[in-house]
Amino acid sequence: MSTEPTDTSLTRAQAPIAIVAGASGFIGGEVLDALRAWGYATRTIGRSPASADATWDRPDRIAELVDGADLLINLAGRSVGCRYTDPNRQVIWDSRVDTTRALNTAVAAASVPPRLWINSSTATIYRHAMDRPQTEEDGDIGEGFSVDVAKAWEKEFFAGDLAATRRVALRMAIVLGDGAALNMLATAARLGAGGAQHEGRWFPHRRYRGIGPAASGPTVWRGHPPSHGRQRFSWVHIDDVLRAIRFIDEHDELSGPINVSNPQVADNRSLMKALRKAVRMPVGIPAPRWLLEIGMVVLRQESELVLKSRWVLPARLEAAGFDFRWTDIEAATKHLLR
């Protein structure tokens, strides 16, 4: 669509319609605001009838919304900012796989299906990588719970022949903005616990075991090899996520999985250093795994967030001519936290 500013005389009925599923999170709210600024009329799908135009328990209403829409963006999914207990694991799976399946059914049945469907995915689909970066072309798919969720998510998304609808899976790195990941790490930095996080020995557990009909990886997880705070941290500024969505909207040649991750990958040490500078805390106590795990129990989080080495590059976006505006981790954290 045109990149020109929207004519204020354009009525809601005349504007192309964008459907956003899962708009209640911080990314979803930013996407809604951006779509409206770009000239779209927006409708939402969510869990609450008080705040969404359609709810997941009303497939007939979802079908009505999708039929005739120009753009469909699915960001639905329970936050992974929790402990991976068995009930939480199942909710994380269902909230991604089942909702994507429901949308696929609606698009397939539409008489006028959306021209573009963008579905959230995750760069966590790739393996723990300390040796080389992972791109869409040559990345190695990992194993275990988070990876199995990502694989099933994309499988449902790309299922079936939707010839009239271009489909793009956003394999997003950790998004820095007013969300749980940045806020949790920034809080640690403010409290003087903003040193690097180190992999090490700890009790084995089963929370990261695979899930679903094709569960992968070991049943008992014992940790990664020691990384001494040098595990890679792939990230992307929320502003660049929005710009990437618009870029994909305007470039019909882009389809399939696309990495949305800053090309200037940080490591854990540089991330925590940037956070300490942003919150003006000169002290940062390092966290060996045993201490990190105790903290994660208190915070009801998982250490995977900071101990898995995510080294992901946006090869397809860059090849298509997209430029990331936020490439310096210190500048990005300073901007977001101050």
C-alpha positions in Angstrom: 0.0 0.0 0.0 1.0 3.6 -0.4 3.5 5.1 2.1 1.9 8.6 1.8 0.2 10.0 4.9 -3.5 9.0 5.2 -6.1 11.5 4.0 -8.1 12.6 7.1 -11.2 12.5 4.9 -10.8 8.8 4.3 -13.7 7.1 6.1 -13.4 3.9 8.1 -15.6 2.1 5.5 -13.2 3.1 2.7 -10.0 2.2 4.5 -8.5 -1.3 3.9 -9.2 -3.5 6.9 -6.5 -5.0 9.0 -7.3 -7.8 11.5 -5.0 -8.1 14.5 -5.3 -11.3 16.6 -3.7 -11.1 20.0 -3.6 -7.3 20.2 -3.6 -7.1 24.0 0.2 -7.5 24.5 2.7 -4.7 24.2 3.7 -5.6 20.6 0.0 -5.9 19.6 -0.8 -2.4 21.0 2.1 -0.9 19.1 1.0 -2.7 15.9 -2.6 -1.5 16.2 -1.4 2.2 16.5 0.9 1.8 13.6 -1.7 0.2 11.3 -4.1 3.1 12.0 -1.4 5.6 11.3 -0.8 3.8 7.9 -4.4 4.2 6.9 -5.9 0.9 7.9 -9.2 0.4 9.7 -8.5 -2.2 12.4 -10.5 -5.1 13.9 -9.3 -7.4 16.7 -9.6 -11.0 17.7 -8.9 -11.9 21.3 -10.1 -13.7 24.5 -12.4 -11.0 25.9 -15.6 -9.9 24.1 -15.4 -6.6 26.0 -12.1 -5.6 24.2 -12.1 -7.6 20.9 -14.4 -7.7 17.8 -14.3 -11.5 17.8 -13.3 -14.1 20.4 -11.6 -17.4 19.9 -14.7 -19.3 20.9 -16.7 -17.8 18.0 -15.3 -19.2 14.8 -18.3 -17.9 12.9 -17.5 -14.3 13.9 -13.8 -14.9 13.1 -14.8 -16.0 9.7 -16.9 -12.9 9.1 -14.1 -10.6 10.1 -11.4 -12.4 8.0 -13.6 -12.5 4.9 -12.9 -9.3 3.0 -10.0 -8.1 5.2 -6.9 -6.8 3.4 -4.3 -7.8 6.0 -4.3 -10.3 8.8 -1.7 -10.2 11.6 -1.6 -12.9 14.3 0.3 -12.1 17.4 -1.8 -14.4 19.7 0.1 -16.5 22.3 0.4 -16.8 26.0 3.5 -15.0 27.3 6.5 -17.3 27.8 7.4 -15.2 30.8 6.5 -17.9 33.3 7.7 -21.1 34.8 7.4 -24.0 32.4 5.1 -26.1 34.6 3.0 -28.7 32.8 -0.2 -26.5 32.8 1.8 -23.5 31.5 3.5 -25.6 28.8 0.2 -26.7 27.5 -1.3 -23.2 27.5 1.7 -21.8 25.7 1.3 -24.6 23.0 -2.5 -24.2 22.7 -2.5 -20.4 22.6 -0.2 -20.5 19.5 -1.1 -23.7 17.7 -4.9 -23.7 18.1 -5.4 -20.0 17.4 -3.3 -20.2 14.2 -5.3 -23.3 13.1 -8.5 -21.4 13.7 -7.3 -18.5 11.5 -6.1 -20.9 8.8 -9.6 -22.4 8.7 -11.1 -18.9 8.4 -8.8 -17.8 5.6 -9.3 -21.1 3.6 -13.1 -20.6 3.8 -13.1 -16.9 2.9 -14.7 -15.8 -0.4 -12.3 -12.8 -0.4 -9.3 -13.9 1.7 -6.7 -11.4 3.0 -3.9 -10.7 0.4 -1.3 -10.9 3.2 -1.2 -12.9 6.5 1.7 -12.2 8.8 2.0 -14.6 11.7 4.2 -14.3 14.7 6.9 -16.9 15.2 10.2 -16.9 17.1 13.9 -16.9 16.5 14.1 -19.3 19.4 13.3 -22.0 16.7 17.1 -22.1 16.0 19.5 -24.1 18.1 21.8 -22.8 20.9 24.5 -21.3 18.6 28.0 -20.2 19.7 29.8 -21.1 16.6 28.0 -19.3 13.7 24.9 -17.2 13.0 21.6 -18.7 11.9 19.8 -17.5 8.9 16.6 -18.6 7.2 18.6 -20.4 4.5 21.2 -22.3 6.6 20.0 -22.1 10.2 19.8 -25.3 12.2 16.4 -25.9 13.9 16.9 -26.7 17.6 15.2 -29.1 19.9 13.2 -29.1 23.1 10.1 -27.4 24.4 10.4 -23.9 22.9 11.5 -25.2 19.6 8.7 -27.8 19.3 6.2 -25.0 20.0 7.7 -22.9 17.3 7.8 -25.7 14.8 4.1 -26.7 15.4 3.2 -23.0 15.2 4.7 -22.6 11.8 3.3 -26.0 10.6 -0.2 -24.8 11.3 0.5 -21.5 9.7 1.8 -22.9 6.4 -0.7 -25.7 6.3 -3.0 -26.0 3.2 -3.1 -24.2 -0.1 -4.0 -20.6 0.4 -3.2 -19.4 -3.1 -4.7 -16.0 -2.8 -2.9 -15.2 0.5 0.8 -14.4 0.9 2.0 -15.8 4.2 5.0 -14.5 6.2 6.1 -16.0 9.5 8.0 -13.4 11.7 10.8 -15.3 13.4 11.3 -12.5 15.9 14.3 -12.2 18.2 13.7 -10.8 21.7 11.8 -7.6 21.2 13.1 -4.7 23.3 10.3 -2.3 24.3 7.9 -1.9 27.1 7.7 -5.6 27.6 8.5 -8.3 30.1 12.0 -9.2 28.9 13.5 -5.8 29.0 11.7 -4.7 32.2 12.9 -7.8 34.0 16.5 -7.4 33.0 16.5 -3.6 33.7 15.1 -4.3 37.2 18.0 -6.6 37.9 20.4 -4.0 36.7 18.8 -1.3 38.9 19.2 -3.5 41.9 22.9 -4.1 41.3 22.4 -7.6 39.9 23.1 -6.6 36.3 26.3 -8.6 35.7 26.6 -11.3 33.1 24.7 -14.5 33.5 26.9 -17.6 33.4 26.0 -21.1 32.5 27.1 -23.7 35.0 26.1 -26.7 37.1 22.6 -27.0 38.5 20.1 -29.7 39.2 18.7 -31.3 36.0 15.0 -30.8 35.3 12.3 -31.8 32.8 10.7 -28.4 32.1 12.5 -28.0 28.8 11.6 -31.4 27.4 9.9 -31.6 24.0 6.1 -31.3 23.6 3.6 -32.4 21.0 3.4 -35.5 18.7 6.9 -35.0 17.5 8.6 -34.1 20.9 12.3 -33.5 20.4 15.4 -33.3 22.6 16.3 -35.0 25.8 13.7 -35.7 28.4 16.0 -34.3 31.2 17.7 -31.0 30.6 21.2 -30.5 32.1 22.3 -27.2 30.6 24.5 -25.8 27.8 28.3 -25.9 27.8 29.8 -23.0 29.9 29.6 -19.8 27.9 31.1 -17.4 30.4 28.6 -14.7 29.6 29.5 -14.8 25.9 26.2 -16.4 24.8 24.8 -14.4 22.0 21.7 -12.2 22.5 19.7 -11.5 19.3 17.4 -8.6 19.8 15.3 -6.1 17.9 13.9 -2.7 18.8 10.1 -2.5 18.7 10.3 0.4 16.3 12.2 -1.9 13.8 9.5 -4.6 14.3 6.9 -2.1 13.1 9.1 -0.9 10.2 9.7 -4.5 9.2 6.0 -5.3 9.2 5.3 -2.3 6.9 8.3 -3.3 4.7 6.9 -6.8 4.3 3.4 -5.3 3.6 4.9 -3.3 0.7 7.2 -6.0 -0.8 5.1 -8.7 -2.4 8.2 -10.9 -3.2 8.6 -11.7 0.5 7.0 -14.8 1.9 7.8 -17.8 4.1 9.9 -17.5 7.3 11.6 -14.2 7.8 14.1 -13.4 10.7 13.3 -10.1 12.4 16.5 -9.7 14.4 19.1 -6.9 14.6 22.1 -7.7 12.4 24.4 -6.4 15.2 24.0 -9.2 17.6 25.1 -8.5 21.2 26.3 -11.0 23.7 25.1 -11.3 27.3 28.0 -9.3 28.7 27.4 -6.4 26.4 23.7 -6.5 27.0 24.0 -6.3 30.7 26.7 -3.6 30.4 24.3 -1.5 28.2 21.5 -2.0 30.8 23.7 -0.8 33.6 24.7 2.3 31.7 21.0 3.0 30.8 19.8 2.8 34.4 23.0 4.5 35.7 24.0 1.7 38.0 27.8 1.2 38.1 27.7 -2.1 40.0 26.7 -5.3 38.3 27.1 -8.6 40.2 27.6 -11.5 37.9 25.1 -14.4 38.2 26.4 -18.0 38.1 23.7 -20.4 37.1 22.9 -21.5 40.6 22.2 -17.9 41.7 20.3 -17.2 38.5 18.1 -20.2 39.0 17.2 -19.1 42.5 16.3 -15.6 41.2 14.2 -17.1 38.4 12.2 -19.1 40.9 11.4 -15.9 42.8 10.5 -14.1 39.5 8.6 -17.0 38.1 10.7 -17.0 34.9 13.0 -19.4 33.1 16.8 -19.0 32.7 16.4 -20.0 29.0 15.8 -16.3 28.3 19.4 -15.4 29.1 21.4 -18.6 28.9 20.4 -19.8 25.5 22.7 -18.4 22.8 20.6 -16.8 20.2 22.7 -15.9 17.2 20.2 -14.9 14.4 20.7 -12.8 11.4 18.0 -11.2 9.2 19.4 -12.4 5.8 16.2 -12.2 3.8 15.2 -8.7 5.1 18.6 -7.3 4.4 18.7 -8.9 0.9 15.4 -7.2 0.1 16.8 -3.8 1.1 15.5 -3.3 4.6 17.7 -1.3 7.0 17.5 -1.5 10.8 17.6 1.9 12.5 18.4 0.6 16.0 21.6 -1.4 15.7 23.5 -0.3 18.8 22.5 -2.1 22.0 23.6 0.8 24.3 21.7 3.4 22.2 18.6 1.2 22.1 18.5 0.5 25.8 19.2 4.1 26.7 16.3 5.2 24.5 13.9 2.7 25.8 14.7 3.0 29.5 15.1 6.8 29.9 
